[in-house]
């Protein structure tokens, strides 16, 4: 009995290792150093949304109220933390960025999207003050935005 159990463990470990190697290999196949952009440090250090957007995209003219860009977020962020999901039905969505104007650094996240991936992002964000979340998507050489109001409860202690 014990020998069968040990063989089963060895087989499971091998299968898990092969699955992990396959997953890593797939990720490497879709990302190349040429496609990877440098970290947009200046955009993350900007003090306003317009400044961050200009440094990130080179343009800050945005089409607001895009119906094809949806934000799923709670109305209240407990301790300033919120899980949000962004969906884009905009054709040729290339990137999605999350801004919170009330934060010291308004650019919270920036995602470059590959053509072969779904256009949905789920992440966790830190919100310093009650206000709105602004999501800006780049699609077909245009910028589209959508907003959602969110309140925060007591600030997180660090």
Phi and psi in degrees as GROMACS dihedral restraints (atoms count N, CA, C in turn):
[ dihedral_restraints ]
;  ai    aj    ak    al  type     phi  dphi    fc
    3     4     5     6     1   -64.2    20    10
    4     5     6     7     1   -36.0    20    10
    6     7     8     9     1   -65.6    20    10
    7     8     9    10     1   -40.5    20    10
    9    10    11    12     1   -64.5    20    10
   10    11    12    13     1   -41.3    20    10
   12    13    14    15     1   -62.5    20    10
   13    14    15    16     1   -40.4    20    10
   15    16    17    18     1   -67.5    20    10
   16    17    18    19     1   -40.8    20    10
   18    19    20    21     1   -64.1    20    10
   19    20    21    22     1   -41.2    20    10
   21    22    23    24     1   -61.0    20    10
   22    23    24    25     1   -43.5    20    10
   24    25    26    27     1   -61.5    20    10
   25    26    27    28     1   -43.6    20    10
   27    28    29    30     1   -61.9    20    10
   28    29    30    31     1   -42.7    20    10
   30    31    32    33     1   -64.6    20    10
   31    32    33    34     1   -44.3    20    10
   33    34    35    36     1   -63.0    20    10
   34    35    36    37     1   -42.4    20    10
   36    37    38    39     1   -61.4    20    10
   37    38    39    40     1   -43.3    20    10
   39    40    41    42     1   -62.9    20    10
   40    41    42    43     1   -42.9    20    10
   42    43    44    45     1   -63.9    20    10
   43    44    45    46     1   -42.1    20    10
   45    46    47    48     1   -64.1    20    10
   46    47    48    49     1   -41.1    20    10
   48    49    50    51     1   -63.6    20    10
   49    50    51    52     1   -42.9    20    10
   51    52    53    54     1   -65.6    20    10
   52    53    54    55     1   -38.1    20    10
   54    55    56    57     1   -63.7    20    10
   55    56    57    58     1   -41.6    20    10
   57    58    59    60     1   -65.0    20    10
   58    59    60    61     1   -42.8    20    10
   60    61    62    63     1   -63.9    20    10
   61    62    63    64     1   -40.2    20    10
   63    64    65    66     1   -63.7    20    10
   64    65    66    67     1   -40.7    20    10
   66    67    68    69     1   -65.3    20    10
   67    68    69    70     1   -45.2    20    10
   69    70    71    72     1   -63.3    20    10
   70    71    72    73     1   -43.1    20    10
   72    73    74    75     1   -61.6    20    10
   73    74    75    76     1   -40.1    20    10
   75    76    77    78     1   -64.0    20    10
   76    77    78    79     1   -42.9    20    10
   78    79    80    81     1   -62.1    20    10
   79    80    81    82     1   -40.1    20    10
   81    82    83    84     1   -68.2    20    10
   82    83    84    85     1   -32.7    20    10
   84    85    86    87     1   -66.9    20    10
   85    86    87    88     1   -33.2    20    10
   87    88    89    90     1   -88.2    20    10
   88    89    90    91     1   -15.7    20    10
   90    91    92    93     1  -117.5    20    10
   91    92    93    94     1   134.7    20    10
   93    94    95    96     1  -128.8    20    10
   94    95    96    97     1   153.0    20    10
   96    97    98    99     1   -57.9    20    10
   97    98    99   100     1   -31.2    20    10
   99   100   101   102     1   -66.7    20    10
  100   101   102   103     1   -35.0    20    10
  102   103   104   105     1   -81.4    20    10
  103   104   105   106     1   -23.2    20    10
  105   106   107   108     1   -74.7    20    10
  106   107   108   109     1   126.4    20    10
  108   109   110   111     1   -90.3    20    10
  109   110   111   112     1   157.9    20    10
  111   112   113   114     1   -66.3    20    10
  112   113   114   115     1   154.9    20    10
  114   115   116   117     1   -58.0    20    10
  115   116   117   118     1   124.0    20    10
  117   118   119   120     1   -79.2    20    10
  118   119   120   121     1    66.6    20    10
  120   121   122   123     1   -57.6    20    10
  121   122   123   124     1   -44.0    20    10
  123   124   125   126     1   -61.8    20    10
  124   125   126   127     1   -37.7    20    10
  126   127   128   129     1   -67.3    20    10
  127   128   129   130     1   -41.0    20    10
  129   130   131   132     1   -71.4    20    10
  130   131   132   133     1   -23.0    20    10
  132   133   134   135     1   -90.6    20    10
  133   134   135   136     1    -3.4    20    10
  135   136   137   138     1   -65.9    20    10
  136   137   138   139     1   152.7    20    10
  138   139   140   141     1  -100.4    20    10
  139   140   141   142     1    -9.3    20    10
  141   142   143   144     1  -131.8    20    10
  142   143   144   145     1   160.3    20    10
  144   145   146   147     1   -64.3    20    10
  145   146   147   148     1   -44.3    20    10
  147   148   149   150     1   -60.8    20    10
  148   149   150   151     1   -42.8    20    10
  150   151   152   153     1   -65.1    20    10
  151   152   153   154     1   -44.6    20    10
  153   154   155   156     1   -63.5    20    10
  154   155   156   157     1   -42.2    20    10
  156   157   158   159     1   -64.9    20    10
  157   158   159   160     1   -40.6    20    10
  159   160   161   162     1   -63.8    20    10
  160   161   162   163     1   -42.5    20    10
  162   163   164   165     1   -73.7    20    10
  163   164   165   166     1   -28.3    20    10
  165   166   167   168     1   -83.2    20    10
  166   167   168   169     1   -46.7    20    10
  168   169   170   171     1  -108.7    20    10
  169   170   171   172     1   -14.2    20    10
  171   172   173   174     1    80.0    20    10
  172   173   174   175     1     5.0    20    10
  174   175   176   177     1  -153.9    20    10
  175   176   177   178     1   148.9    20    10
  177   178   179   180     1  -131.4    20    10
  178   179   180   181     1    22.6    20    10
  180   181   182   183     1   -91.5    20    10
  181   182   183   184     1   116.8    20    10
  183   184   185   186     1  -122.1    20    10
  184   185   186   187     1   140.2    20    10
  186   187   188   189     1   -89.1    20    10
  187   188   189   190     1   112.5    20    10
  189   190   191   192     1   -91.6    20    10
  190   191   192   193     1   161.6    20    10
  192   193   194   195     1    71.1    20    10
  193   194   195   196     1    34.6    20    10
  195   196   197   198     1   -67.3    20    10
  196   197   198   199     1   119.7    20    10
  198   199   200   201     1   -70.5    20    10
  199   200   201   202     1   -22.1    20    10
  201   202   203   204     1   -90.1    20    10
  202   203   204   205     1     9.9    20    10
  204   205   206   207     1  -125.0    20    10
  205   206   207   208     1   107.2    20    10
  207   208   209   210     1  -113.4    20    10
  208   209   210   211     1   143.4    20    10
  210   211   212   213     1  -118.0    20    10
  211   212   213   214     1   124.4    20    10
  213   214   215   216     1  -106.2    20    10
  214   215   216   217     1   114.7    20    10
  216   217   218   219     1  -151.9    20    10
  217   218   219   220     1   153.3    20    10
  219   220   221   222     1   -70.0    20    10
  220   221   222   223     1   157.5    20    10
  222   223   224   225     1   -78.1    20    10
  223   224   225   226     1   -22.2    20    10
  225   226   227   228     1  -126.6    20    10
  226   227   228   229     1   128.6    20    10
  228   229   230   231     1   -98.5    20    10
  229   230   231   232     1   109.1    20    10
  231   232   233   234     1   -65.5    20    10
  232   233   234   235     1   125.6    20    10
  234   235   236   237     1    55.9    20    10
  235   236   237   238     1    26.0    20    10
  237   238   239   240     1    78.7    20    10
  238   239   240   241     1     8.2    20    10
  240   241   242   243     1  -109.7    20    10
  241   242   243   244     1   133.3    20    10
  243   244   245   246     1  -139.5    20    10
  244   245   246   247     1   139.6    20    10
  246   247   248   249     1   -91.9    20    10
  247   248   249   250     1   125.9    20    10
  249   250   251   252     1  -128.2    20    10
  250   251   252   253     1   154.4    20    10
  252   253   254   255     1  -129.3    20    10
  253   254   255   256     1   136.0    20    10
  255   256   257   258     1  -119.0    20    10
  256   257   258   259     1   131.9    20    10
  258   259   260   261     1  -120.5    20    10
  259   260   261   262     1   135.4    20    10
  261   262   263   264     1  -121.5    20    10
  262   263   264   265     1   127.2    20    10
  264   265   266   267     1  -107.5    20    10
  265   266   267   268     1    12.5    20    10
  267   268   269   270     1   -71.4    20    10
  268   269   270   271     1   131.9    20    10
  270   271   272   273     1   -65.2    20    10
  271   272   273   274     1   142.0    20    10
  273   274   275   276     1    61.0    20    10
  274   275   276   277     1    38.6    20    10
  276   277   278   279     1   -64.7    20    10
  277   278   279   280     1   122.0    20    10
  279   280   281   282     1  -101.2    20    10
  280   281   282   283     1   -33.7    20    10
  282   283   284   285     1  -154.9    20    10
  283   284   285   286     1   159.3    20    10
  285   286   287   288     1  -136.5    20    10
  286   287   288   289     1   135.8    20    10
  288   289   290   291     1  -127.4    20    10
  289   290   291   292     1   145.8    20    10
  291   292   293   294     1  -113.4    20    10
  292   293   294   295     1   127.2    20    10
  294   295   296   297     1  -121.8    20    10
  295   296   297   298     1   143.0    20    10
  297   298   299   300     1  -129.2    20    10
  298   299   300   301     1   101.4    20    10
  300   301   302   303     1   -56.3    20    10
  301   302   303   304     1   -29.1    20    10
  303   304   305   306     1   -79.3    20    10
  304   305   306   307     1    -8.2    20    10
  306   307   308   309     1   -82.3    20    10
  307   308   309   310     1   155.4    20    10
  309   310   311   312     1   -58.3    20    10
  310   311   312   313     1   -41.9    20    10
  312   313   314   315     1  -113.0    20    10
  313   314   315   316     1   103.0    20    10
  315   316   317   318     1   -66.9    20    10
  316   317   318   319     1   -27.9    20    10
  318   319   320   321     1   -79.2    20    10
  319   320   321   322     1   112.8    20    10
  321   322   323   324     1   -94.9    20    10
  322   323   324   325     1   -39.4    20    10
  324   325   326   327     1  -156.1    20    10
  325   326   327   328     1   150.1    20    10
  327   328   329   330     1  -140.2    20    10
  328   329   330   331     1   125.6    20    10
  330   331   332   333     1  -121.9    20    10
  331   332   333   334     1   123.9    20    10
  333   334   335   336     1   -92.4    20    10
  334   335   336   337     1   131.6    20    10
  336   337   338   339     1  -110.3    20    10
  337   338   339   340     1   135.6    20    10
  339   340   341   342     1   -80.2    20    10
  340   341   342   343     1   150.9    20    10
  342   343   344   345     1   -60.1    20    10
  343   344   345   346     1   -27.4    20    10
  345   346   347   348     1   -90.0    20    10
  346   347   348   349     1     0.2    20    10
  348   349   350   351     1  -103.1    20    10
  349   350   351   352     1   158.9    20    10
  351   352   353   354     1   -66.2    20    10
  352   353   354   355     1   152.1    20    10
  354   355   356   357     1   -96.9    20    10
  355   356   357   358     1    49.2    20    10
  357   358   359   360     1  -128.8    20    10
  358   359   360   361     1   139.8    20    10
  360   361   362   363     1  -128.8    20    10
  361   362   363   364     1   135.3    20    10
  363   364   365   366     1  -123.4    20    10
  364   365   366   367     1   129.4    20    10
  366   367   368   369     1  -152.0    20    10
  367   368   369   370     1   172.6    20    10
  369   370   371   372     1  -114.7    20    10
  370   371   372   373     1   134.0    20    10
  372   373   374   375     1  -126.3    20    10
  373   374   375   376     1   157.5    20    10
  375   376   377   378     1  -105.3    20    10
  376   377   378   379     1   126.0    20    10
  378   379   380   381     1  -116.0    20    10
  379   380   381   382     1   121.6    20    10
  381   382   383   384     1   -79.4    20    10
  382   383   384   385     1   -39.5    20    10
  384   385   386   387     1  -137.1    20    10
  385   386   387   388     1   153.7    20    10
  387   388   389   390     1   -59.8    20    10
  388   389   390   391     1   144.6    20    10
  390   391   392   393     1   167.2    20    10
  391   392   393   394     1  -139.2    20    10
  393   394   395   396     1  -123.9    20    10
  394   395   396   397     1   154.4    20    10
  396   397   398   399     1  -100.8    20    10
  397   398   399   400     1   134.3    20    10
  399   400   401   402     1  -118.3    20    10
  400   401   402   403     1   124.3    20    10
  402   403   404   405     1  -111.0    20    10
  403   404   405   406     1   130.3    20    10
  405   406   407   408     1  -122.5    20    10
  406   407   408   409     1   126.3    20    10
  408   409   410   411     1  -113.8    20    10
  409   410   411   412     1   140.5    20    10
  411   412   413   414     1  -100.4    20    10
  412   413   414   415     1   121.3    20    10
  414   415   416   417     1  -146.8    20    10
  415   416   417   418     1   123.7    20    10
  417   418   419   420     1    56.3    20    10
  418   419   420   421     1    47.5    20    10
  420   421   422   423     1    62.4    20    10
  421   422   423   424     1    21.6    20    10
  423   424   425   426     1  -130.8    20    10
  424   425   426   427     1   158.2    20    10
  426   427   428   429     1  -113.5    20    10
  427   428   429   430     1   131.2    20    10
  429   430   431   432     1  -122.3    20    10
  430   431   432   433     1   145.3    20    10
  432   433   434   435     1  -131.1    20    10
  433   434   435   436     1   156.8    20    10
  435   436   437   438     1  -144.5    20    10
  436   437   438   439     1   148.9    20    10
  438   439   440   441     1  -130.6    20    10
  439   440   441   442     1   158.2    20    10
  441   442   443   444     1  -148.2    20    10
  442   443   444   445     1   133.8    20    10
  444   445   446   447     1   -80.4    20    10
  445   446   447   448     1   144.2    20    10
  447   448   449   450     1  -148.1    20    10
  448   449   450   451     1   138.1    20    10
  450   451   452   453     1  -103.0    20    10
  451   452   453   454     1   152.4    20    10
  453   454   455   456     1  -115.7    20    10
  454   455   456   457     1   149.5    20    10
  456   457   458   459     1   -92.8    20    10
  457   458   459   460     1  -162.9    20    10
  459   460   461   462     1   -47.4    20    10
  460   461   462   463     1   140.5    20    10
  462   463   464   465     1   -65.8    20    10
  463   464   465   466     1   148.7    20    10
  465   466   467   468     1   -73.1    20    10
  466   467   468   469     1   137.2    20    10
  468   469   470   471     1   -91.3    20    10
  469   470   471   472     1   130.0    20    10
